[in-house]
Amino acid sequence: MIYRHLLPLVALILSGSEMTLSGNVLVVPGEYSHWYNMRVIVDELVARNHSVTVLVHSASSSVNYTEKENLKYIIFEINIEKQDAVNMWKNYINSSMNQTVIRIETLLLFWNVISEIERYGRSICDGMLLNQELIASLRASHFDVLLYDPVTPCTDLLAEILDLPRVMSLRLHFAYSMERLCGQLPTPPSYVPAAATQGHLTDHMNFIERVENVLLYVAFTAIYKLSMMFTFDKYYTNITGKPTTMCETLGKTDIWLIRSYWDFEYPRPLLPNFKFVGGLHCKPAKPLPKEMEEFVQSSGDDGIVVFSLGSMVKSLTKERANIIASALGQIPQKVLWRYMGEKPDTLAPNTRLYDWIPQNDLLGHPKTKAFITHGGTNGLYEAIYHGVPVVGIPLFGDQSDNLFHMKTKGAAVLLEFNKMETKDLKDGLIEVINNPSYKESIMRLSRIHHDQPMKPLDQAVFWIEFVMNNKGAKHLRVAAHDLTWYQYHCLDVAAFLLSIVALVTFIFVKTCAWFFRKCCRRTSAKSKKE
């Protein structure tokens, strides 16, 4: 009888290799595509029996905290209304994509947008860090790890206050400023091009390009340090009660999950706590809705083109929309366009407008010939995953740099949004669809992406669980964090060695001079005697 009671225990032990200890995860997401990407990780954590709590502010315009299934939400109040936040992001987009020349009005609009974003960020920080009841509640929850997006400010400081191990999810920033200056990521300017270079610097640069690249790094470093100094550093010091910088707290991140991979990036140095997980949201295509599938099948051998400018851009000016619609009407393919603006006057029968499209499923459809995109990382990785060549129309942020990477890899045609005419878009589509080199290049990238020892999503979850199991990953943190800038670049060693060389040279010169004078005196004395 006693053996029968032991059977469940034996079964439990034997199945232990398939069990995962559940952890308690606190998540602070970003907005729009940042949240859509992180949500995939969150869902996988929940599927693996982890308890996940999402901390989100009351003005979030993309995190639907009314969804209670499988997730816990903690909402903290900020002094900005949700509609004001939505308008702020609209203003940011408009200031970035609707200006062709720099004028006084442009600069004033941009300054106003930056001021709005700064006020928005400060409101989030205050609502999160000055709410003692919230802090006490978070402490009482005894979280094991914090997963966060640095787009939401002060989250690193929250981790510091709660004394939590932290995992960051991000896409590499302009000139790698945050990763380089705060994460100590090596970025040799001789072959690592600064991001946001308007699409002409690669990892193979001539002398003039290397000069430009060095100057860009210097400029971005100065801008980043000054902006942090005048915005967050003072705030961090006030909160902690001691001199604290934003870079210092960001640098304590245990694992940096980079939403990229070597199929997309140029080869460059990485640190042990930097992990590439690009394309973690990608998955095999599912069947399309019936009506959409019928439209796709009606394209015959010509196939279809998928068109989306992302989750933040829902409409365009009438002029731009008409130029685009006219170009789409001149190709033989059927076009599925995600667009919520006013119907363009030049819209052709081969083009259908949708408020939403199953983008991943469409890109995975065998009839898809090309993808017109703004260059967001999520969309580009879906194109790489399914092997669909790209026509890129960057709008703002890192999109120009993203699409230039795709262009240099031979998988994309790059167009300028404000200068693009009907012929340009039409020619770009014809080139990408009819020139087999684009399909061959994107399929090569797709093979590289799929040929990994571990799927990106599994790797992301593995490192989060690793941080939980080991109470952090300090053993992967390089000692560069403990060095000053002059120690990091060995300037003190160089100064010491130069001093030694200078001293030895000085002694040598003085000794030679002494011997020379001695010899001259003896020669002179001998001459006088003779």
C-alpha positions as CSV (number, residue, x, y, z in Angstrom):
1,M,0.0,0.0,0.0
2,I,2.8,2.4,0.9
3,Y,4.3,2.1,-2.7
4,R,1.0,3.2,-4.2
5,H,1.2,6.4,-2.2
6,L,4.7,7.0,-3.5
7,L,3.8,6.7,-7.1
8,P,2.6,10.3,-7.5
9,L,5.8,11.6,-5.9
10,V,7.9,9.4,-8.3
11,A,5.9,10.7,-11.3
12,L,6.5,14.3,-10.1
13,I,10.2,13.8,-9.8
14,L,10.5,12.1,-13.2
15,S,8.6,14.9,-14.8
16,G,10.7,17.5,-13.0
17,S,12.8,18.2,-16.2
18,E,9.7,19.5,-17.9
19,M,8.6,21.7,-15.0
20,T,9.4,25.4,-14.6
21,L,9.4,27.2,-11.3
22,S,7.0,30.0,-11.6
23,G,8.3,33.5,-11.1
24,N,6.8,36.9,-10.3
25,V,7.4,39.3,-13.2
26,L,6.8,43.1,-13.2
27,V,6.5,44.5,-16.7
28,V,6.6,48.2,-17.7
29,P,5.9,48.5,-21.4
30,G,6.4,51.1,-24.0
31,E,3.7,52.3,-26.4
32,Y,2.5,51.2,-29.8
33,S,4.9,48.8,-31.6
34,H,7.1,48.6,-28.5
35,W,4.2,47.1,-26.5
36,Y,3.1,44.8,-29.4
37,N,6.6,43.4,-29.4
38,M,6.9,43.0,-25.7
39,R,3.3,41.5,-25.4
40,V,4.6,38.4,-27.2
41,I,7.2,37.9,-24.4
42,V,4.5,38.6,-21.8
43,D,2.2,36.0,-23.3
44,E,4.9,33.4,-23.4
45,L,5.9,34.0,-19.8
46,V,2.2,33.5,-18.8
47,A,2.1,30.3,-20.8
48,R,5.1,29.1,-18.8
49,N,3.3,29.5,-15.5
50,H,4.9,32.8,-14.5
51,S,2.8,35.5,-12.8
52,V,3.0,38.7,-14.8
53,T,1.9,42.1,-13.6
54,V,1.8,45.0,-16.1
55,L,2.4,48.5,-14.6
56,V,0.9,51.1,-16.9
57,H,-0.1,54.8,-16.6
58,S,-3.6,56.1,-17.0
59,A,-2.9,57.9,-20.3
60,S,-1.5,54.9,-22.2
61,S,-2.8,55.0,-25.7
62,S,-1.9,51.4,-26.7
63,V,-1.9,49.1,-23.7
64,N,-5.5,47.8,-23.3
65,Y,-5.5,47.3,-19.5
66,T,-9.2,46.3,-19.6
67,E,-8.0,42.9,-20.8
68,K,-7.8,41.0,-17.5
69,E,-7.3,37.5,-18.8
70,N,-4.1,35.9,-17.7
71,L,-2.6,39.3,-16.8
72,K,-2.7,41.6,-13.8
73,Y,-2.7,45.3,-14.5
74,I,-1.7,48.1,-12.1
75,I,-2.7,51.5,-13.4
76,F,-1.2,54.6,-11.8
77,E,-2.5,58.1,-12.5
78,I,-0.6,60.8,-14.2
79,N,-1.7,64.4,-14.8
80,I,-2.1,64.0,-18.6
81,E,-5.3,62.9,-20.2
82,K,-5.3,60.0,-22.6
83,Q,-6.5,62.1,-25.5
84,D,-3.7,64.6,-24.9
85,A,-1.2,61.8,-25.0
86,V,-2.7,60.6,-28.3
87,N,-2.5,64.2,-29.7
88,M,1.1,64.5,-28.6
89,W,2.1,61.4,-30.6
90,K,0.2,62.7,-33.6
91,N,2.1,66.0,-33.4
92,Y,5.4,64.1,-33.1
93,I,4.6,62.2,-36.3
94,N,3.3,65.2,-38.2
95,S,6.4,67.3,-37.3
96,S,8.6,64.4,-38.4
97,M,7.0,63.5,-41.7
98,N,5.2,66.5,-43.1
99,Q,8.0,69.0,-43.3
100,T,10.2,69.1,-46.4
101,V,12.4,72.2,-45.5
102,I,13.6,73.6,-42.3
103,R,11.9,76.9,-41.5
104,I,11.3,78.9,-38.3
105,E,7.8,77.4,-38.1
106,T,9.3,73.9,-38.4
107,L,11.7,74.5,-35.6
108,L,9.0,76.0,-33.3
109,L,6.7,73.1,-34.0
110,F,9.5,70.6,-33.3
111,W,10.4,72.5,-30.1
112,N,6.8,72.4,-28.9
113,V,6.6,68.7,-29.6
114,I,9.8,68.0,-27.7
115,S,8.4,70.1,-24.8
116,E,5.2,68.1,-24.8
117,I,7.1,64.8,-24.7
118,E,9.3,66.0,-21.9
119,R,6.2,67.0,-19.9
120,Y,4.6,63.7,-20.6
121,G,7.8,61.8,-19.5
122,R,8.0,63.9,-16.3
123,S,4.3,63.1,-15.5
124,I,5.0,59.4,-15.9
125,C,8.0,59.7,-13.6
126,D,6.1,61.6,-10.9
127,G,3.1,59.3,-11.1
128,M,5.3,56.2,-10.7
129,L,7.9,57.3,-8.2
130,L,6.2,59.9,-6.0
131,N,3.2,57.6,-5.3
132,Q,4.3,56.1,-2.0
133,E,1.2,53.9,-1.9
134,L,2.1,52.4,-5.3
135,I,5.8,51.9,-4.3
136,A,4.7,50.1,-1.1
137,S,2.3,47.9,-3.0
138,L,5.0,46.9,-5.5
139,R,7.4,46.1,-2.7
140,A,4.8,44.0,-1.0
141,S,4.4,42.0,-4.2
142,H,8.0,40.7,-4.0
143,F,8.7,40.6,-7.7
144,D,11.6,38.5,-9.0
145,V,12.5,40.6,-12.1
146,L,11.5,43.8,-13.9
147,L,11.1,43.6,-17.7
148,Y,10.9,47.1,-19.2
149,D,11.2,49.3,-22.3
150,P,13.4,52.4,-21.8
151,V,11.0,54.4,-23.9
152,T,8.9,54.6,-20.6
153,P,11.1,57.0,-18.6
154,C,12.3,56.4,-15.0
155,T,11.6,52.6,-15.1
156,D,15.3,51.9,-14.4
157,L,15.0,54.2,-11.3
158,L,11.9,52.3,-10.2
159,A,14.0,49.0,-10.4
160,E,16.6,50.8,-8.3
161,I,14.1,51.8,-5.6
162,L,12.6,48.3,-5.5
163,D,16.0,46.7,-5.7
164,L,15.0,44.4,-8.6
165,P,17.0,42.6,-11.2
166,R,16.1,44.1,-14.6
167,V,15.9,43.0,-18.2
168,M,15.6,45.7,-20.9
169,S,13.9,45.3,-24.2
170,L,15.0,47.8,-26.9
171,R,16.0,48.5,-30.4
172,L,19.5,50.0,-30.8
173,H,19.4,53.8,-30.4
174,F,20.8,56.6,-32.5
175,A,24.6,56.3,-32.6
176,Y,24.1,53.6,-30.0
177,S,24.1,56.4,-27.4
178,M,22.3,54.5,-24.6
179,E,24.1,51.2,-25.2
180,R,27.5,52.8,-25.8
181,L,27.5,55.4,-23.0
182,C,25.3,53.5,-20.4
183,G,25.8,49.9,-21.3
184,Q,29.5,50.2,-22.2
185,L,28.8,48.5,-25.6
186,P,32.0,48.8,-27.8
187,T,31.4,50.8,-30.9
188,P,34.6,51.3,-32.9
189,P,33.8,54.3,-35.3
190,S,36.2,52.9,-37.9
191,Y,33.6,50.2,-38.9
192,V,30.4,50.7,-36.8
193,P,28.4,53.4,-38.5
194,A,26.4,55.8,-36.3
195,A,22.7,55.3,-36.7
196,A,20.5,58.0,-38.3
197,T,23.2,58.8,-40.9
198,Q,20.6,59.5,-43.6
199,G,21.4,56.3,-45.3
200,H,25.0,56.4,-46.7
201,L,27.4,54.9,-44.1
202,T,27.9,51.2,-43.9
203,D,30.5,49.0,-42.1
204,H,32.9,49.6,-45.0
205,M,33.9,53.3,-44.9
206,N,36.5,55.3,-46.8
207,F,38.6,57.9,-45.0
208,I,36.1,60.8,-45.5
209,E,33.2,58.6,-44.3
210,R,35.2,57.6,-41.2
211,V,35.8,61.3,-40.5
212,E,32.1,61.9,-40.8
213,N,31.3,58.9,-38.6
214,V,33.7,60.1,-35.8
215,L,32.1,63.6,-35.9
216,L,28.6,62.1,-35.7
217,Y,29.6,60.0,-32.7
218,V,31.0,63.1,-31.0
219,A,27.9,65.1,-31.8
220,F,25.5,62.4,-30.6
221,T,27.5,61.9,-27.4
222,A,27.4,65.6,-26.6
223,I,23.7,65.9,-27.4
224,Y,22.8,62.8,-25.3
225,K,24.9,63.8,-22.3
226,L,23.6,67.4,-22.3
227,S,20.0,66.3,-22.7
228,M,20.3,63.8,-19.8
229,M,22.1,66.4,-17.7
230,F,19.4,69.0,-18.1
231,T,16.4,66.6,-17.9
232,F,16.7,63.4,-16.0
233,D,20.0,63.5,-14.1
234,K,18.8,66.2,-11.8
235,Y,15.5,64.5,-11.3
236,Y,17.2,61.1,-10.5
237,T,19.4,62.9,-7.9
238,N,16.3,64.5,-6.3
239,I,14.6,61.1,-6.0
240,T,17.5,59.1,-4.7
241,G,18.9,61.9,-2.4
242,K,22.4,61.5,-3.8
243,P,24.2,62.3,-7.0
244,T,22.7,59.9,-9.6
245,T,22.7,59.9,-13.4
246,M,20.3,58.2,-15.7
247,C,23.2,56.5,-17.4
248,E,24.3,55.1,-14.1
249,T,21.0,53.4,-13.4
250,L,20.5,52.2,-17.0
251,G,24.0,50.7,-16.8
252,K,22.8,48.4,-14.0
253,T,20.5,46.5,-16.3
254,D,21.3,42.8,-16.1
255,I,20.3,41.7,-19.6
256,W,19.8,43.9,-22.7
257,L,17.4,42.2,-25.1
258,I,18.1,43.8,-28.5
259,R,15.3,43.5,-31.0
260,S,17.6,42.8,-33.9
261,Y,19.9,40.0,-35.2
262,W,22.8,39.4,-37.5
263,D,20.5,38.9,-40.5
264,F,19.9,42.7,-40.2
265,E,22.9,44.1,-38.3
266,Y,26.4,44.7,-39.6
267,P,29.0,42.5,-37.7
268,R,30.2,44.4,-34.6
269,P,31.3,43.6,-31.0
270,L,28.8,42.6,-28.4
271,L,29.0,42.2,-24.6
272,P,28.0,39.0,-22.7
273,N,24.8,40.7,-21.4
274,F,23.6,41.9,-24.8
275,K,21.3,39.3,-26.5
276,F,19.9,39.6,-30.0
277,V,16.2,38.5,-30.1
278,G,15.1,40.2,-33.4
279,G,11.9,38.8,-34.8
280,L,10.7,37.2,-31.6
281,H,7.1,38.1,-32.6
282,C,7.2,36.3,-36.0
283,K,5.4,33.1,-36.5
284,P,4.0,31.0,-39.4
285,A,1.1,32.5,-41.3
286,K,-2.5,31.5,-40.4
287,P,-5.4,31.4,-42.9
288,L,-6.8,34.7,-44.0
289,P,-10.4,35.8,-43.4
290,K,-12.6,34.4,-46.2
291,E,-13.3,37.7,-47.9
292,M,-9.7,38.8,-47.8
293,E,-8.6,35.4,-49.1
294,E,-11.0,35.7,-52.1
295,F,-9.5,39.1,-53.0
296,V,-6.0,37.7,-52.7
297,Q,-6.8,34.7,-54.9
298,S,-8.4,37.0,-57.5
299,S,-4.9,38.4,-58.2
300,G,-4.0,35.3,-60.2
301,D,-0.3,34.8,-61.1
302,D,0.5,38.5,-60.6
303,G,0.1,38.2,-56.8
304,I,-0.4,40.9,-54.2
305,V,1.4,43.8,-52.5
306,V,0.9,44.4,-48.8
307,F,1.0,48.1,-47.7
308,S,1.2,49.4,-44.1
309,L,2.8,52.4,-42.5
310,G,2.5,51.0,-39.0
311,S,0.3,51.4,-36.0
312,M,0.9,55.1,-35.4
313,V,0.2,56.4,-38.9
314,K,-3.5,56.0,-39.7
315,S,-3.9,58.7,-42.4
316,L,-2.0,60.9,-44.8
317,T,-2.5,64.3,-46.4
318,K,-4.8,64.2,-49.4
319,E,-2.0,65.0,-51.8
320,R,0.3,62.2,-50.5
321,A,-2.6,59.7,-50.5
322,N,-3.5,60.5,-54.1
323,I,0.1,60.1,-55.3
324,I,0.4,56.7,-53.6
325,A,-3.0,55.5,-54.8
326,S,-2.2,56.5,-58.3
327,A,1.0,54.5,-58.3
328,L,-0.7,51.5,-56.8
329,G,-3.3,51.6,-59.6
330,Q,-0.6,51.3,-62.3
331,I,0.8,47.8,-61.2
332,P,-0.8,44.5,-62.2
333,Q,-0.8,43.2,-58.6
334,K,-3.7,43.5,-56.2
335,V,-2.9,45.7,-53.2
336,L,-4.1,45.5,-49.6
337,W,-3.5,48.9,-47.9
338,R,-3.9,49.4,-44.2
339,Y,-5.3,53.0,-44.2
340,M,-8.0,54.7,-42.1
341,G,-7.9,58.2,-43.7
342,E,-10.2,59.7,-46.4
343,K,-10.5,57.5,-49.5
344,P,-8.1,58.8,-52.1
345,D,-9.6,60.2,-55.3
346,T,-7.2,58.2,-57.4
347,L,-7.9,54.8,-55.7
348,A,-7.9,52.1,-58.4
349,P,-10.0,48.9,-58.5
350,N,-6.9,46.8,-57.7
351,T,-6.4,48.4,-54.3
352,R,-8.5,47.8,-51.2
353,L,-8.4,49.8,-48.0
354,Y,-8.5,48.2,-44.6
355,D,-8.7,49.6,-41.1
356,W,-6.6,46.6,-40.0
357,I,-4.8,43.8,-41.8
358,P,-3.3,40.5,-40.5
359,Q,0.1,41.7,-41.6
360,N,2.1,38.6,-40.6
361,D,-0.4,36.3,-42.3
362,L,-0.4,38.3,-45.4
363,L,3.4,38.4,-45.6
364,G,3.4,34.7,-45.2
365,H,0.9,34.1,-48.0
366,P,2.5,32.5,-51.1
367,K,0.9,35.2,-53.4
368,T,2.7,38.1,-51.7
369,K,5.2,39.7,-54.0
370,A,6.3,42.9,-52.1
371,F,5.8,44.8,-48.9
372,I,5.5,48.6,-48.7
373,T,6.5,49.7,-45.2
374,H,7.7,52.6,-43.2
375,G,10.6,50.6,-41.8
376,G,9.5,49.7,-38.3
377,T,11.5,46.8,-36.9
378,N,8.5,44.6,-36.3
379,G,7.4,44.8,-39.9
380,L,10.8,44.4,-41.4
381,Y,11.4,41.2,-39.3
382,E,8.1,39.8,-40.5
383,A,9.3,40.5,-44.1
384,I,12.6,38.8,-43.3
385,Y,10.9,35.8,-41.6
386,H,8.6,35.2,-44.6
387,G,11.1,36.2,-47.3
388,V,9.2,39.2,-48.8
389,P,11.3,42.0,-50.5
390,V,10.6,45.6,-49.4
391,V,9.8,49.0,-50.8
392,G,10.7,51.3,-47.9
393,I,9.2,54.8,-47.2
394,P,10.7,55.9,-43.9
395,L,8.8,58.5,-41.9
396,F,10.5,59.2,-38.5
397,G,12.8,57.9,-35.8
398,D,15.2,55.0,-36.7
399,Q,13.2,54.0,-39.8
400,S,15.6,55.5,-42.3
401,D,18.5,53.6,-40.7
402,N,16.5,50.4,-40.6
403,L,15.6,50.6,-44.3
404,F,19.1,51.6,-45.3
405,H,20.3,48.4,-43.7
406,M,17.8,46.4,-45.8
407,K,18.9,48.3,-48.9
408,T,22.6,47.5,-48.4
409,K,21.6,43.9,-47.9
410,G,20.0,44.0,-51.4
411,A,16.5,43.3,-50.1
412,A,14.8,46.8,-50.4
413,V,14.3,49.9,-52.5
414,L,14.3,53.1,-50.5
415,L,12.1,56.1,-51.3
416,E,11.7,59.6,-49.6
417,F,8.2,60.2,-48.4
418,N,8.0,63.9,-49.0
419,K,9.8,63.8,-52.4
420,M,8.2,60.7,-53.7
421,E,6.1,61.0,-56.9
422,T,3.8,58.5,-58.5
423,K,6.4,57.3,-60.9
424,D,9.0,56.7,-58.1
425,L,6.7,54.4,-56.2
426,K,5.5,52.6,-59.3
427,D,9.2,52.1,-60.5
428,G,10.2,50.9,-57.0
429,L,7.5,48.3,-56.9
430,I,8.3,47.1,-60.5
431,E,12.0,46.9,-59.6
432,V,11.4,44.9,-56.4
433,I,8.8,42.5,-57.9
434,N,10.5,41.9,-61.3
435,N,14.2,41.9,-60.4
436,P,14.9,38.4,-58.9
437,S,17.9,39.7,-57.0
438,Y,15.7,41.3,-54.4
439,K,13.8,38.0,-53.7
440,E,17.1,36.1,-53.6
441,S,18.6,38.6,-51.1
442,I,15.6,38.6,-48.8
443,M,15.5,34.7,-48.9
444,R,19.2,34.7,-47.9
445,L,18.4,36.9,-44.9
446,S,15.4,34.6,-44.1
447,R,17.6,31.6,-44.1
448,I,20.1,33.3,-41.7
449,H,17.2,34.3,-39.5
450,H,15.8,30.8,-39.3
451,D,19.2,29.1,-38.9
452,Q,19.6,29.8,-35.1
453,P,20.2,27.3,-32.3
454,M,17.2,28.8,-30.3
455,K,14.2,30.7,-31.5
456,P,14.3,34.4,-30.6
457,L,11.3,34.2,-28.3
458,D,12.7,31.2,-26.5
459,Q,15.9,33.0,-26.0
460,A,14.2,36.1,-24.7
461,V,12.3,34.1,-22.1
462,F,15.3,32.0,-21.2
463,W,17.3,35.1,-20.2
464,I,14.4,36.5,-18.2
465,E,14.2,33.2,-16.4
466,F,18.0,33.1,-16.0
467,V,17.9,36.5,-14.3
468,M,15.1,35.3,-12.0
469,N,16.9,32.1,-11.1
470,N,20.2,33.8,-10.4
471,K,18.9,37.0,-8.8
472,G,20.4,39.0,-11.6
473,A,23.3,38.5,-14.0
474,K,26.1,40.7,-12.5
475,H,28.7,38.2,-13.6
476,L,28.0,39.2,-17.2
477,R,28.4,42.9,-16.5
478,V,31.8,44.2,-17.7
479,A,34.2,46.0,-15.4
480,A,34.1,49.0,-17.8
481,H,31.1,50.3,-15.7
482,D,33.5,50.9,-12.8
483,L,36.0,52.9,-14.8
484,T,36.1,56.6,-15.5
485,W,36.2,57.7,-19.2
486,Y,39.9,58.4,-19.1
487,Q,40.6,55.0,-17.4
488,Y,38.4,53.2,-20.0
489,H,40.4,54.7,-22.9
490,C,43.7,54.2,-20.9
491,L,44.5,57.9,-21.1
492,D,46.0,57.8,-17.7
493,V,48.2,54.9,-18.8
494,A,49.1,56.7,-22.0
495,A,50.0,59.9,-19.9
496,F,52.1,57.8,-17.6
497,L,54.0,56.1,-20.4
498,L,54.5,59.3,-22.3
499,S,55.8,60.9,-19.1
500,I,58.3,58.0,-18.7
501,V,59.3,58.4,-22.4
502,A,59.6,62.1,-21.9
503,L,61.7,61.7,-18.8
504,V,64.0,59.1,-20.4
505,T,64.3,61.3,-23.5
506,F,65.1,64.3,-21.2
507,I,67.7,62.4,-19.3
508,F,69.2,61.0,-22.5
509,V,69.4,64.5,-24.1
510,K,70.9,66.0,-21.0
511,T,73.4,63.2,-20.7
512,C,74.4,63.6,-24.4
513,A,74.7,67.3,-23.9
514,W,76.9,66.9,-20.9
515,F,79.2,64.4,-22.7
516,F,79.3,66.7,-25.7
517,R,80.3,69.7,-23.6
518,K,82.9,67.6,-21.8
519,C,84.4,66.4,-25.0
520,C,84.4,69.9,-26.4
521,R,86.2,71.3,-23.4
522,R,88.9,68.6,-23.6
523,T,89.3,69.2,-27.3
524,S,89.5,72.9,-26.7
525,A,92.1,72.5,-23.9
526,K,94.2,70.2,-26.0
527,S,94.2,72.7,-28.9
528,K,95.3,75.5,-26.6
529,K,98.2,73.4,-25.3
530,E,99.4,72.6,-28.8
